[in-house]
Amino acid sequence: MTPDMVIQELNRLIAEAAKAPGAIYDAECKLADCEFEYERIWQTEFLKSEGTVADRTALAKLASNEARLAADLARAELSRVKNKAKQLSDAGVLNATIGRQIELMYKHGG
């Protein structure tokens, strides 16, 4: 790797990492919306159902199943976005270390 290549890669990683807070925020908002919708549907169905508590719970679960799936998928997406942000951070540290090694190599004529 040349110094220019290291600098170019670091700049790319910095640009990608700068997007991470916004992506995490968007994923958190999506998760909150999905969880709210799931709870709303579940509670509404529970209250309007008749029968025993177990029957009402079962009916509410059935009615809110799709909303729960959406919330679970949003939770998985948030986890993926956080993992990607961590990977970008780790890659930036590794590339900075490589850049430092190249700098030392050039200073010492290696």
PLY file of the C-alpha trace (Angstrom):
ply
format ascii 1.0
element vertex 110
property float x
property float y
property float z
element edge 109
property int vertex1
property int vertex2
end_header
0.00 0.00 0.00
1.27 3.41 -0.87
0.73 6.48 1.31
-1.72 7.84 -1.26
-3.72 4.63 -1.15
-3.87 4.76 2.65
-5.01 8.39 2.59
-7.62 7.62 -0.04
-8.95 4.67 1.97
-9.03 6.70 5.19
-10.96 9.47 3.45
-13.45 6.92 2.13
-13.88 5.37 5.58
-14.32 8.80 7.19
-17.02 9.70 4.65
-18.84 6.41 5.25
-18.50 6.67 9.04
-19.95 10.20 8.94
-23.20 8.68 7.64
-23.45 6.24 10.56
-25.15 8.49 13.16
-27.88 9.43 10.71
-28.38 5.82 9.64
-28.57 4.68 13.26
-31.08 7.43 14.05
-33.24 6.48 11.06
-33.16 2.80 12.06
-34.05 3.67 15.67
-37.00 5.80 14.50
-38.21 3.03 12.23
-37.99 0.53 15.10
-39.88 2.86 17.45
-42.63 3.36 14.86
-42.94 -0.37 14.24
-43.03 -1.18 17.95
-45.66 1.51 18.53
-47.81 0.13 15.71
-47.45 -3.42 17.04
-48.48 -2.36 20.56
-51.38 -0.31 19.21
-52.75 -3.18 17.16
-52.23 -5.72 19.96
-53.95 -3.57 22.60
-56.81 -2.59 20.30
-57.48 -6.21 19.36
-57.22 -7.34 22.98
-59.74 -4.74 24.12
-62.27 -5.40 21.37
-62.07 -9.20 21.64
-64.39 -11.24 23.80
-63.80 -14.35 25.85
-61.28 -15.34 28.46
-58.01 -13.49 28.90
-56.20 -16.35 27.15
-58.62 -16.15 24.20
-58.28 -12.39 23.97
-54.48 -12.65 24.16
-54.41 -15.25 21.40
-56.64 -13.15 19.15
-54.55 -10.05 19.79
-51.37 -11.96 18.91
-52.91 -13.22 15.68
-54.12 -9.77 14.67
-50.80 -8.08 15.43
-48.55 -10.76 13.94
-47.55 -8.76 10.86
-46.79 -5.66 12.93
-44.63 -7.74 15.25
-42.73 -9.13 12.25
-42.15 -5.57 11.01
-40.83 -4.59 14.46
-38.54 -7.64 14.57
-37.18 -6.82 11.12
-36.64 -3.19 12.12
-34.75 -4.40 15.23
-32.56 -6.60 13.02
-31.93 -3.67 10.67
-30.88 -1.46 13.59
-28.48 -4.14 14.75
-27.03 -4.44 11.24
-26.54 -0.67 10.96
-24.79 -0.55 14.35
-22.54 -3.46 13.35
-21.67 -1.74 10.07
-20.78 1.46 11.95
-18.53 -0.53 14.28
-16.85 -2.24 11.32
-16.19 1.14 9.69
-14.68 2.44 12.91
-12.47 -0.64 13.25
-11.38 -0.40 9.61
-10.46 3.25 10.12
-8.28 2.38 13.11
-6.59 -0.41 11.16
-5.93 1.83 8.18
-4.56 4.57 10.43
-2.19 1.99 11.92
-1.11 0.89 8.45
-0.57 4.54 7.52
1.61 5.04 10.59
3.66 1.96 9.71
4.15 3.20 6.14
5.14 6.62 7.49
7.75 5.03 9.75
8.98 2.84 6.92
9.53 5.88 4.67
11.21 7.85 7.48
13.67 5.06 8.10
14.33 4.44 4.42
12.67 1.00 4.31
0 1
1 2
2 3
3 4
4 5
5 6
6 7
7 8
8 9
9 10
10 11
11 12
12 13
13 14
14 15
15 16
16 17
17 18
18 19
19 20
20 21
21 22
22 23
23 24
24 25
25 26
26 27
27 28
28 29
29 30
30 31
31 32
32 33
33 34
34 35
35 36
36 37
37 38
38 39
39 40
40 41
41 42
42 43
43 44
44 45
45 46
46 47
47 48
48 49
49 50
50 51
51 52
52 53
53 54
54 55
55 56
56 57
57 58
58 59
59 60
60 61
61 62
62 63
63 64
64 65
65 66
66 67
67 68
68 69
69 70
70 71
71 72
72 73
73 74
74 75
75 76
76 77
77 78
78 79
79 80
80 81
81 82
82 83
83 84
84 85
85 86
86 87
87 88
88 89
89 90
90 91
91 92
92 93
93 94
94 95
95 96
96 97
97 98
98 99
99 100
100 101
101 102
102 103
103 104
104 105
105 106
106 107
107 108
108 109
